[in-house]
Every structure is written in C-alpha cells, then in structure tokens.
C-alpha cells in the first residue's frame, strides 16, 4: 500500500505534490499506512478491463501484433495463431519424426478395431468409424495445440449420439435418414465448438464440475459395457433402451434361447486376453505396446479362427462387408432446412459440449504431465473446424480419447504429427484391407469396447471426492445413477443441474466466520479453526469469505447480526464489557454491488440504534472504489476504514488489546 505522509511528499487528501500520481487515502493507522484506492477509470476503460478479465485473463489480445514492425509479419503471426503447425513445424527434426512415427503406428493398431466397434455403438456402418480416424486427425494436426491427443471416435460420444439419433430414426429401417441426421449433428457440434473458442466462451463448459464428469463417465462406462452384452452373448433381439433395468430384462429373457455359446467363448477368451495385456501395460510401462496392439491382434486371430471354422454358419455374428475406399463427400446429405435441422442442431450441441469437456480435460492432463501450455480456446476452434470438415466428409463427431491418447503419449509422441501417421495407416486400411474384416466376429468388437470403457470408471477419484466434499460427491453420484438407471441425456441433465445448484448455493450462502486474536501477536484467525485464539472484549470481528452481491447481501447482513447476538450473549455470560465495535474483515470480498452496499448501510443503521460502531478492515481496491462512489465512506466516516484488523482493534479498543 502507498504510504500516506504529510511532510512534503503527498498530503492526506491524496493530491500528489510532485504531480506524478494521484491516489486517495484515508486516515493513517498506527503503521503509518492507510487504505487507498486506484485512480478513477473512465467508463470505456472499465468496460475494456472487464472484457480483458472475462475473455483474455487480463491479457491484451493485440499485444503481440503491436510489437510487430511490418504487416507481413502480422499476417504471418495471424496464420500461426490459427494454424499452429506453422509454429512448431519450423523446429521439427528427424528425432521428433521417429517418435511420432512409432507412436502413430501404435495408436493406429489400437484405433482401427476400436473405430469399427464405436461406429456400431453409434448405430453407424463400420466404415464411417474408420473415415472418422482419417480426415479429422489431419485437420487437428494443422490447428491443435496438444502434442499428445490422438483423435478419433470415442465411446461416450458414440453412445450419446446413437441414443439420441435413434429417437428420431430407426437405423435399420431408415439408414440413409439416420446417417444424414448424424452428419447434421456433427456439423452443428463443430459449429458450437468453434464458436465457443472464437468468442472465448470456453468457461461455459466449466459448469460441468470435475465430480459430475467423473460420475457421468463411470455411468456411461457401465451403460456402454451393458450394451455390448448383445454382441458378447450373441443375442439377436435386444432392447434399444440404455437403462440397466431394460438391458438386464432383455438379457435374461433371451437366456434360454438367444445366447450363443460359440460367441460367448470367443468374447470371454479375448476379453481375458485384453484385460491381462492392459494390466501388464499398466504395471510395466515399457510393455505399453502389449495393451496397444492387443486389440488388433485379437481381431486378426479371431477373424482367422471364424474363417477357418466357418463359425458364422453356427450363429456367430460377424461384421460382414465394410465398404472399400476413402471418405465420400457428404455436404449434400446435411439437413440445412426442414424439421430435422433443429433436431440435428440440438443433438449436435449436446454431443459437441460433451466431446469438448472430455477433450479439454484430457489435453490439460497431458500438458501438465509434459510441462507445456494448452490453449483451451485454440483447442475449441481446432476441434470445431475438425468436426465441421468431418461432417462434410462422411464422418461423425470425433474428439480426443483418453485411452488412445495415453498410448500415444507412452509410445513417445513428440508432436501432433503422430495423428498424420495414424491417418495414413487408416487410409491404407480403407483402400486395401477392409475386405479382410468380413469374418471379424462382433463378439471381439464388444470385448474391445468393454476393455476400453472399464478405464473410464475412476474409483480413486470417486473416493477422493467423497473424502473432500460431500456435496461434490452428490453431483458425482447423481450423474452416475442418472446415466445407469435412466439414460445418458438424463444423466447429463442431472450432472449439470447439480453442478449449477452447487454454484447457486455457494453464491447465495457464502461463508462467514468469527475471528479472534492469536495471543502475543497482531494476527486474527478463525475461532473454529484455531483453538488458541481469544476474542477481544467489547469487539466482534466477522470475516466474509465471498463477494457481496444481490444474491447473498441479505444473507450476509443477517449472518453478521446473528454473530453479533451470539457474541453478545457469550460475552455477557463471561462478564465482558458491552460490545462497542463490530469489525467486518473484507480481505476476501473481491467485489460488491449496490445491493451489498445497501446491506452495509442497513447494518450501519441497525448498529447505531444499539450504540455499536461499524468498522471495515482491509477492503480491496474494487470494493473501496465502489463504497466511495456510493458515498458510503462519507456515511460511515473515513476513520472507520482501517488497513488491517489489527490496526482497527488497536485504534478503537486499545485497552482490550492490552488485556488480551
């Protein structure tokens, strides 16, 4: 804080004698320092500052451009800002390529069988799953800021998309319309993601808390695994509902005549193999390639087994034909008008936000592990552009999956170029290898998906949430139960509702605390936290731990009055002198609005009737500026605003300080 002096430098009214700076001050405390506030800003300056804080974290978005001497460099900087490959590509080396090449081959061996399985989860043809790991990764490589994300379809988004699309069209009776709606949803998912990034509105996805995401992902994992029992058991007739009750009824009804023992044998054998290799890969990091390649090995072996035994003639369901060739254009198939435009928009927005929430969380995790910066808004623009292009090239919503991204990281990827290697392998698969998947059993795809989604159930995180915050755990549990017992959509709605409810509770019921003095110090701490603290006779000190807005101003006022009544009763029992001062510690109050100021005025009048003086301690720059603008400082008096709690107590209750 600036020091208030009266001997030549600056007078107490704040006018700088030297003319270099104008800061206003209140009366000096015993330390020689006083509360001050920054120079008044114009409306334009305040608005500009608020925009920077909201959208640019206080940074000037044009700062880099202002430092450039020529327009050509500014244009180049703009291109680098959009196409990040122009920035990291200049420093690309052969050693980085080696790491990316190995990582790309590794994740390709994982993604090919997963893509076929995830497309079935979305009720789409298997080739569309492969298309989605060809074009989108190329777009992301040009624009994405994460070095570790492996792009492609993911289980949760595939399930969400499939469950919502089938409410509009039956994928078996209306396959063309179903695909058109899928492409439409993908288009609007991309538009939503890109718009959030372009307008720097990424904070919207923060309304889905970490606890809600943990519960939602765990519930989705259980739901996805249950859906795979159709292929795992060889059931022909299966419910289209995703809730656990409907699925289990469908399973048990078909137990006597619908299960196929050959299918169960194939599924169980390879599921065991996949889980064992996954366990080995986790325990021994150098053997990560075992878990990465095991899905492709399982597909090759099971396909060969079905082919030589002709198990498909004995009730074992197989993939059958996968269309050969690269992605056909699909712009003409998107609903840009008609009744399904709005339906595609709604589905796309929901699925796009879920995909965005998942990929940003995964990207930040790997960025923290490798100590580099991930730009969330650039990621949103990259993912949005990627999905818009995907919708035009017969792909469905893609994002970065945790499983394949973890494999990508473990395989030694250096840049996003590993996605290009993966994309090339998928291209070769589409051009030459897809006929070989004709005899691939559906059971092996179910086993691959089950082994993949089990990793979405984070027991440790759930237990930690329970230990740390019970209200957070309620959000986690609500999201989990909503997905498992109802649907993915209702689970998501419950997760968002509980997260917003928590925000509202914290905003409308902020914490307040009674403070006391640590003996032989000028430090004041919360009485409930420190047993050593003692109350100051004749003084009540209350700390408010939140901004004071219209949503909580009345509660804060009532809570302070309640603290006063409780302290009056307690000090009366201990035969302390009558309370003369109530100090409100404002160090944690970062902002206040007119409702908050009115609440302080009402407190002031209530205290005057009881012959108690209100004192404010340690107000921040925003708070003191607004109090002065509202002329509350004149109402309470400049001498009733202190730099610290200790100064306030020393000024107004010096005898009490000596007795503590």
Secondary structure, 3 states (H helix, E strand, C coil): CCECCCCCCECCCCCECCCCCCCEECCCCCCCECCEECCCCCHHHHHHHHHHHHHCCCCCCCHHHHCCCCHHHHHHHHHHHHCCHHHHHHHCCHHHHHHHHHHHHHHHHHHHHHHHHHHHHCCCCHHHHHHCCCHHHHHHHHHCCCCCCCEECCHHHHHHHHHHHCCCCCCCCCHHHHHHHHHHHHHHHHHHHHHHHHCCCHHHHHHCCHHHHHHHHHHHHHHHHHHCHHHHHCCCCCCCCCCHHHHHHHHHHCCCCCCCHHHHHHHHHHHHHHHHHHHHHHHCHHHHHHHHHHHHHHHHHHHHHHHHHCHHHHCCCECCCCCCCCCCCCHHHCCCCCHHHHHHHHHHHHHHHHHHHHHHHHHHHHHHHHCCCCCHHHHHHHHHHHHHHHHHCCCCCCEECHHHHHHHHHCCCCCCCHHHHHHHHHHHHHHHHHHHHHHCEHHHHHHHHHHHHHHHCCHHHHHHHHHHCHHHHHHHHHHHHHHHHCCHHHHHHHHHHHHHHHHHHHHHCCCEEEEEECCCCCCEEECCCCCCCECCCCEEEEEECCCECCCCHHHHHHHHHHHHHHHHHHHHHCCCCCCCEEEEECCCCCCECHHHHHHHHHHHHHHHHCCCEEEEECCCHHHHHHHHHCCHHHHHCHHHEECCHHHHHHHHCHHHHHHC
